[in-house]
Amino acid sequence: MVDWYRSVVRPVLFQGMQADPEWLHQRSLGMLSHLTPQGTGWQASLEHWLAQQCQFEDPRLTQTLWGQTFQNPLGLAAGFDKDGLAARAWPLFGFGFAELGTVTLHAQPGNPKPRLFRLPADRAALNRMGFNNGGAAQLAQRLAGYWATTRSPIPLGINLGKSKVTPLDQAVEDYVGSFRLLQDWGDYFVVNVSSPNTPGLRSLQDRDQLAPILAALQAENRDRKPLLVKIAPDLDDAAITEVVEIAQAHALGGIIATNTTIQRSGLQTERLAATGNRVADEAGGISGAPVRPRSTEVIRLIYRESGGQLPIIGVGGIFNADDAWEKLTAGASLLQVYTGWIYEGPQMARRVLSGLVNRLEEAGLNQISDAIGLEHQ
């Protein structure tokens, strides 16, 4: 199968044009917002073509988690579609689930531009978006319009963040306010306390700050939707162990490991092309390949500390089936991609999923669930 994205489209987007990556991202979301698995006319033809190019189905990839069926373990990470504009399109690209957001209670513009940068030499990106989104009420209204009579064909997660205007001592009410508006529309929810781009947010990972947020959300959680917490790769092992204990104490559905990193060691990119400034001097979080080793270490630690009883969504530096297999065998039940999808293109899911089936066969396993935590056995 011809990889039209990597051979034609990516060189144009990465080298041939100097367009702002965020501008390109928003234009892409605008186009994808018109796609739906129930399209007609030209939409139906395009959707059929996308399905042939991007999707891969095999019953060995299916698993049940939180009482929900995931046709495959590969999902779209939060941050790509903050406002759910393309929520109906993500099944067409072969994803087994998608996570919308980060969304905040109050609409906010985010940080000043430019705030999204590519680091091609590192297969990475640097962002300091700052939770730019239209707010929880707008997202709820959009999802209600998309699925007035049906539900999404794949599970949808909703990632919740704290509004920048909300003081840290009022974070509980802020998270609960968003959850109250959106709890009918998400299949699972994520408490994001690990973005480096909202002042003070990462301090909410501390036990004394995190526990009240989780307790309040669970008290509001009338339908017992799975609630997860997303953590930073920059936490030390002791802090991660503490998060595991908190998650178990509050009956969380799992942990997402990990968010972007503020570490800059080992980067090949010296300066950002868009600004001319040294990467080390630029604020923001790094995603992509540089995060992969630490993300996998964190997954491994969570699995070990929880005795494999706490589901993990592994994210950080997945570009191919080898990366995906590494995270699954370290202990992840599900996987997410963002930066890797930007670099590898829409056919990535098909390549990764077919590669995972090959690895199941090589390992003599029958189901993808048999691979979870395999290295610990």
C-alpha positions as CSV (number, residue, x, y, z in Angstrom):
1,M,0.0,0.0,0.0
2,V,1.4,3.4,-1.0
3,D,2.1,5.6,1.9
4,W,0.9,8.8,0.3
5,Y,1.3,10.9,3.5
6,R,4.9,10.1,4.3
7,S,6.0,10.2,0.6
8,V,4.0,13.3,-0.6
9,V,2.1,15.2,2.1
10,R,4.6,15.3,5.0
11,P,7.5,16.7,3.0
12,V,5.3,19.5,1.8
13,L,4.0,20.3,5.3
14,F,7.3,19.9,7.1
15,Q,9.8,21.4,4.6
16,G,8.0,22.9,1.6
17,M,5.8,25.3,3.6
18,Q,6.6,27.6,6.5
19,A,3.0,27.8,7.7
20,D,2.5,27.8,11.4
21,P,1.9,24.3,12.7
22,E,-1.1,25.4,14.7
23,W,-2.7,27.1,11.7
24,L,-2.3,23.8,9.7
25,H,-3.7,21.9,12.6
26,Q,-6.8,24.0,12.9
27,R,-7.4,23.9,9.1
28,S,-7.2,20.1,9.3
29,L,-9.7,19.9,12.1
30,G,-12.0,22.1,10.2
31,M,-12.0,19.7,7.2
32,L,-12.3,16.7,9.4
33,S,-15.3,18.1,11.2
34,H,-17.4,17.4,8.1
35,L,-16.6,13.7,8.1
36,T,-19.0,11.2,9.7
37,P,-19.3,7.4,9.4
38,Q,-22.9,8.0,8.1
39,G,-22.0,10.5,5.3
40,T,-23.6,10.5,1.9
41,G,-22.5,11.4,-1.6
42,W,-18.9,12.5,-1.9
43,Q,-18.5,12.1,1.9
44,A,-19.4,8.4,1.7
45,S,-16.9,7.9,-1.1
46,L,-14.1,9.6,0.9
47,E,-15.0,7.8,4.0
48,H,-14.9,4.4,2.2
49,W,-11.5,5.3,0.8
50,L,-10.2,6.3,4.3
51,A,-11.5,3.0,5.7
52,Q,-9.5,1.1,3.1
53,Q,-6.4,3.1,3.7
54,C,-6.5,3.5,7.5
55,Q,-8.5,0.8,9.2
56,F,-7.4,-2.6,10.3
57,E,-9.7,-5.1,12.0
58,D,-8.9,-8.3,13.8
59,P,-10.9,-9.9,16.6
60,R,-7.6,-10.6,18.4
61,L,-7.3,-6.9,19.1
62,T,-10.6,-6.6,20.8
63,Q,-10.9,-6.3,24.6
64,T,-13.4,-5.2,27.2
65,L,-12.4,-2.6,29.7
66,W,-14.7,-0.8,32.2
67,G,-17.6,-2.7,30.7
68,Q,-16.9,-1.2,27.3
69,T,-15.7,-2.8,24.1
70,F,-12.6,-1.5,22.5
71,Q,-12.2,-2.9,18.9
72,N,-8.5,-2.2,19.2
73,P,-6.1,-0.7,21.8
74,L,-5.0,2.4,19.8
75,G,-6.6,5.7,20.5
76,L,-6.2,9.4,19.8
77,A,-4.7,11.3,22.7
78,A,-6.1,14.4,24.2
79,G,-4.9,17.7,22.9
80,F,-5.5,17.0,19.2
81,D,-9.2,17.7,19.2
82,K,-9.8,19.9,22.2
83,D,-13.3,21.0,21.2
84,G,-14.5,17.8,19.7
85,L,-14.8,19.3,16.3
86,A,-13.8,16.1,14.5
87,A,-15.2,13.7,17.1
88,R,-17.3,11.9,14.5
89,A,-14.3,11.4,12.2
90,W,-11.9,9.5,14.4
91,P,-13.4,6.0,13.8
92,L,-12.7,6.4,10.1
93,F,-8.9,6.6,10.8
94,G,-8.8,3.2,12.5
95,F,-8.8,4.4,16.1
96,G,-10.3,2.1,18.8
97,F,-11.2,5.1,20.9
98,A,-10.5,8.9,21.1
99,E,-10.0,11.4,23.9
100,L,-11.3,14.9,23.5
101,G,-10.1,18.0,25.3
102,T,-8.4,19.2,27.4
103,V,-11.5,21.2,28.1
104,T,-12.0,23.7,30.9
105,L,-15.0,25.0,32.7
106,H,-14.5,28.5,31.3
107,A,-13.6,29.1,27.7
108,Q,-10.1,30.5,27.3
109,P,-7.8,31.6,24.5
110,G,-4.7,29.8,25.8
111,N,-1.2,31.2,25.7
112,P,0.2,33.8,23.2
113,K,1.2,32.5,19.8
114,P,3.4,31.0,18.5
115,R,2.9,28.1,20.8
116,L,3.3,24.9,18.8
117,F,6.6,23.9,17.2
118,R,8.0,20.9,15.4
119,L,11.3,19.3,16.2
120,P,11.8,17.0,13.2
121,A,15.3,16.0,14.1
122,D,13.9,14.6,17.3
123,R,10.6,13.3,15.9
124,A,9.1,15.6,18.5
125,A,6.9,18.6,19.1
126,L,7.0,21.4,21.7
127,N,3.8,23.0,22.8
128,R,2.7,25.6,25.3
129,M,-0.9,25.8,24.1
130,G,-2.3,26.6,27.6
131,F,-5.6,24.7,27.3
132,N,-7.1,26.8,24.6
133,N,-10.7,25.7,24.2
134,G,-14.3,26.8,23.9
135,G,-15.3,25.6,27.4
136,A,-17.2,22.6,28.7
137,A,-20.7,24.0,27.9
138,Q,-19.8,24.4,24.3
139,L,-18.3,20.9,24.0
140,A,-21.4,19.4,25.7
141,Q,-23.7,21.2,23.2
142,R,-21.6,20.0,20.2
143,L,-21.6,16.4,21.3
144,A,-25.3,16.5,22.0
145,G,-25.8,17.7,18.4
146,Y,-23.6,15.1,17.0
147,W,-25.2,12.2,18.8
148,A,-28.8,13.3,19.5
149,T,-30.2,9.9,18.8
150,T,-27.2,7.5,18.7
151,R,-23.8,7.1,20.4
152,S,-20.3,7.3,19.1
153,P,-19.3,4.0,17.5
154,I,-16.0,4.1,19.5
155,P,-15.6,5.0,23.2
156,L,-14.9,8.7,23.8
157,G,-12.9,10.0,26.7
158,I,-13.1,13.6,27.9
159,N,-10.0,15.2,29.4
160,L,-10.7,17.9,32.0
161,G,-8.4,20.6,33.0
162,K,-8.4,23.6,35.4
163,S,-9.4,27.0,34.0
164,K,-6.5,29.4,34.1
165,V,-8.7,32.1,35.8
166,T,-9.6,29.7,38.6
167,P,-7.4,29.9,41.6
168,L,-5.7,26.7,42.7
169,D,-7.7,26.7,46.0
170,Q,-10.9,26.6,43.9
171,A,-9.8,23.8,41.5
172,V,-12.2,21.2,43.0
173,E,-15.3,23.3,42.0
174,D,-13.8,24.0,38.6
175,Y,-13.2,20.3,37.7
176,V,-16.6,19.3,39.1
177,G,-18.3,22.1,37.1
178,S,-16.9,20.7,33.8
179,F,-17.8,17.1,34.8
180,R,-21.3,18.0,35.6
181,L,-21.8,19.5,32.1
182,L,-20.2,16.7,30.3
183,Q,-20.7,13.5,32.2
184,D,-23.5,12.3,29.9
185,W,-21.2,12.5,26.8
186,G,-18.0,10.8,27.9
187,D,-17.4,7.1,28.2
188,Y,-14.6,7.8,30.5
189,F,-13.1,11.0,32.0
190,V,-9.6,12.1,32.7
191,V,-8.3,14.6,35.4
192,N,-5.4,16.4,33.8
193,V,-3.2,17.7,36.5
194,S,0.1,17.3,34.5
195,S,0.2,19.9,31.7
196,P,3.2,22.2,32.2
197,N,1.5,25.1,30.4
198,T,-1.0,26.2,33.1
199,P,0.7,27.9,36.1
200,G,0.6,25.8,39.2
201,L,-1.3,22.9,37.6
202,R,1.3,20.2,38.3
203,S,1.2,21.0,42.0
204,L,-2.3,19.4,41.9
205,Q,-0.6,16.0,41.5
206,D,0.4,16.2,45.2
207,R,-1.7,14.0,47.5
208,D,-3.2,16.8,49.5
209,Q,-4.3,18.6,46.3
210,L,-5.4,15.7,44.1
211,A,-7.4,13.7,46.7
212,P,-10.1,16.3,47.2
213,I,-10.6,16.7,43.4
214,L,-11.0,13.0,42.9
215,A,-13.3,12.6,45.9
216,A,-15.6,15.4,44.7
217,L,-15.7,14.0,41.2
218,Q,-16.6,10.5,42.4
219,A,-19.3,12.0,44.5
220,E,-20.8,13.7,41.4
221,N,-20.3,10.6,39.3
222,R,-23.9,9.3,39.3
223,D,-23.4,6.8,36.4
224,R,-20.0,5.6,37.7
225,K,-18.1,6.6,34.6
226,P,-14.5,5.5,34.7
227,L,-12.4,8.3,36.1
228,L,-8.6,8.4,35.3
229,V,-5.8,10.8,36.2
230,K,-3.1,11.8,33.7
231,I,0.4,12.3,35.2
232,A,3.6,13.9,34.1
233,P,6.7,11.9,33.2
234,D,8.8,14.2,35.3
235,L,7.4,12.9,38.6
236,D,9.9,10.9,40.6
237,D,9.2,7.2,41.3
238,A,8.1,7.9,44.9
239,A,5.5,10.5,43.7
240,I,4.2,8.1,41.1
241,T,3.8,5.4,43.7
242,E,1.8,7.9,45.8
243,V,-0.5,8.6,42.8
244,V,-1.1,4.9,42.5
245,E,-2.1,4.7,46.1
246,I,-4.5,7.7,45.7
247,A,-6.0,6.2,42.5
248,Q,-6.7,2.9,44.3
249,A,-8.1,4.7,47.4
250,H,-10.6,6.6,45.2
251,A,-11.5,3.7,43.0
252,L,-10.2,5.3,39.8
253,G,-10.6,3.5,36.5
254,G,-6.8,3.9,35.8
255,I,-3.9,6.2,35.1
256,I,-2.7,7.8,31.8
257,A,1.1,7.7,31.5
258,T,2.3,10.2,30.5
259,N,1.9,13.8,29.6
260,T,4.6,15.9,27.9
261,T,8.0,16.5,29.6
262,I,9.8,19.7,30.5
263,Q,13.1,17.9,30.2
264,R,15.4,19.0,27.4
265,S,18.3,16.6,27.7
266,G,19.4,14.6,24.6
267,L,17.5,16.7,22.0
268,Q,19.2,17.0,18.6
269,T,17.3,20.2,17.7
270,E,19.3,23.1,19.0
271,R,17.0,26.0,17.9
272,L,13.4,26.4,16.9
273,A,13.1,27.2,13.2
274,A,10.1,29.5,13.8
275,T,11.8,31.7,16.5
276,G,15.5,31.1,16.2
277,N,15.6,30.7,20.0
278,R,17.3,27.8,21.7
279,V,14.9,25.0,22.6
280,A,16.3,24.9,26.1
281,D,15.1,28.5,26.6
282,E,11.6,27.9,25.3
283,A,8.7,27.2,27.7
284,G,6.5,24.3,27.0
285,G,6.2,20.5,27.0
286,I,8.0,18.1,24.7
287,S,6.1,15.2,23.1
288,G,7.0,12.5,20.7
289,A,10.1,10.2,20.6
290,P,12.1,11.8,23.5
291,V,9.3,10.9,25.9
292,R,9.1,7.2,25.0
293,P,11.7,5.7,27.4
294,R,10.4,7.5,30.5
295,S,6.8,7.0,29.6
296,T,7.4,3.2,29.4
297,E,9.3,3.3,32.7
298,V,6.3,5.0,34.3
299,I,4.0,2.4,32.9
300,R,6.2,-0.4,34.2
301,L,6.3,1.2,37.7
302,I,2.5,1.7,37.9
303,Y,1.9,-1.9,36.8
304,R,4.3,-3.2,39.3
305,E,3.1,-1.0,42.2
306,S,-0.6,-1.8,41.5
307,G,0.0,-5.5,41.0
308,G,-1.4,-5.2,37.5
309,Q,-4.8,-4.3,38.9
310,L,-5.0,-0.6,37.7
311,P,-5.6,-0.1,34.0
312,I,-3.0,2.1,32.3
313,I,-3.3,4.1,29.1
314,G,0.2,4.4,27.7
315,V,1.1,7.4,25.7
316,G,4.4,9.0,24.7
317,G,6.6,8.4,21.7
318,I,4.6,5.7,19.9
319,F,5.4,5.7,16.2
320,N,5.3,2.0,15.2
321,A,4.2,-1.5,16.3
322,D,7.5,-2.0,18.2
323,D,6.8,1.1,20.3
324,A,3.2,0.0,20.9
325,W,4.2,-3.6,21.9
326,E,6.8,-2.2,24.3
327,K,4.2,-0.3,26.2
328,L,1.6,-3.1,26.2
329,T,4.1,-5.6,27.6
330,A,5.3,-3.1,30.2
331,G,1.7,-3.0,31.5
332,A,-0.5,-0.6,29.4
333,S,-4.0,-1.9,28.5
334,L,-4.6,0.8,26.0
335,L,-2.4,3.2,23.9
336,Q,-2.7,6.7,22.6
337,V,-0.9,8.6,19.9
338,Y,-0.6,12.3,18.9
339,T,2.8,13.4,17.8
340,G,3.5,10.0,16.2
341,W,0.3,10.4,14.2
342,I,1.4,13.8,12.9
343,Y,4.8,12.4,11.8
344,E,3.5,9.0,10.5
345,G,0.2,10.1,9.0
346,P,-3.3,8.6,8.8
347,Q,-2.1,5.2,7.8
348,M,-0.3,4.8,11.0
349,A,-3.1,3.0,12.8
350,R,-3.3,0.3,10.2
351,R,0.5,-0.3,10.3
352,V,0.6,-0.4,14.1
353,L,-2.4,-2.6,14.5
354,S,-1.3,-5.1,11.8
355,G,2.1,-5.2,13.4
356,L,0.6,-5.9,16.8
357,V,-1.2,-8.9,15.4
358,N,2.1,-10.2,14.0
359,R,3.7,-9.8,17.4
360,L,0.8,-11.8,19.0
361,E,1.5,-14.6,16.6
362,E,5.2,-14.5,17.2
363,A,4.6,-14.7,20.9
364,G,2.0,-17.5,20.6
365,L,-0.7,-15.3,22.2
366,N,-4.4,-15.4,21.3
367,Q,-5.6,-11.9,22.4
368,I,-4.1,-8.5,22.8
369,S,-5.1,-8.7,26.5
370,D,-2.6,-11.6,26.9
371,A,0.2,-9.2,26.1
372,I,-0.6,-6.7,28.8
373,G,2.2,-6.8,31.4
374,L,3.9,-9.8,29.7
375,E,7.4,-8.7,30.7
376,H,6.4,-8.9,34.3
377,Q,5.5,-12.6,34.1
